Amino acid sequence: MKRRNFLKNSTLTTAGMISVPFLASCQENPKQKTAGTDSNKTIKPIAICTWNFMNATAKAWEVLEKGGSSLDAVEQGVMVEEADLNNETVGNGGRPDRDGRVTLDACIMDKDANCGAVLCMENIAHPISVARKVMEETPHVMLVGKGAEQFAYEQGFKKTNLLTEKAKKEWLEWKKDSQYETIINIENHDTIGMLAIDKDGDIAGACTTSGMAYKMAGRVGDSPIIGAGLFVDNEVGGATATGVGEEVVRTVGSFLIVELMRQGKSPQEACEEGVKRIMKKNKDREDFQIGFIAINKKGETGGYCIHPGFTYRTYSEEGHINNPAESFLKG
C-alpha cells in the first residue's frame, strides 16, 4: 500500500473510533469573547489548551494563580488528562495499536527553548513528566521506546499496565474485522496540547497523546515532535496542534504559526494560515481534522481547524471559557 493511501485509510479508521468525552459541552459559551483578544491589554497569567479539557486548564490556572511557573502549569495541567481513564486518547487508558500495545508520546518546552520528548513509550502513566526529565536530566531532546521506558524507571517512575479492560474489549471487537476504513468523525481528537504564560510573562508548552487508535506498531505522529505538535518562542508566543499528525508534520505546523506571529500576524491569523497551508497540500481532500491553537506574548489567543467542531479552552482573569474555533470548511 502506498504511503499516501495508508495515511488516508488510517485517518478514516481511527477518526471513527476516537472518543470525544467533552462534546456535550463543546458549544458552551459560544458567544463569549475569546480570552486575550484586546490588543491594548496584556493578559497574564493565562492557560490555553486544545479541546474542552476544562479540568486540565483548571489545574494549570491553579498553579499560575499561586505564582507558579508556566512550565509547572502546563505539565500539571496535561497530567490531569493523562490520569483520566475515561479519556481514551491520552495517557493511561488510551486505545492501543493494532497489536494491543498502548504506546504514549509527549513533549514539553520551556521559556529558554529547552525541550524534551518521549516517543512510543509503554508502561508509564505520565509521559509528559518523563519528557520533562529528558529535558532537565539528559543532554538529549528525545528518547524512544524501550530506551525511554528504561530511563523512566531510572528516574523513579513506576510500571503501569496502561491497557484498561474497556480499551481491551474495544480493541478485541475491532480485531474481528480490522476495518481500516470507516465514516469520519470530524470531531475526532487524540491529543491535549497546552500553552501557558505565567505572572512573569514567560511561556511554556506541553503536548501528550496515546496517538491514533489501532495505529501500526511504532507509529508516531506530530505530538512529541518539537516544531510540529508544539513550539514555543518566549519572545513571540507558542502554538500546538491536534488531529492527524502526519499532516501537521509535513508543514512543521506549530513552528510555522509561531514564525507567522513573529512576522506580525495575530494568533488567529497565524492559525488560519497554518490550516490553509495544510489544505493546499491536500486539495480535494476533506476526510481529516486538524486544529491549531496559539498564544502570543501579550496573551492574545487564537484557534482554527479544518472541520467545524474543534474548540479550545482558555483560563485567565477574564474567565474560564470554551471557545468554538472557526473552520476552513463550513459544514
Order of alpha helices (4+ residues) and beta strands (2+ residues): alpha-beta-alpha-alpha-beta-beta-alpha-beta-alpha-alpha-beta-beta-beta-beta-alpha-alpha-alpha-beta-beta-beta-beta-beta
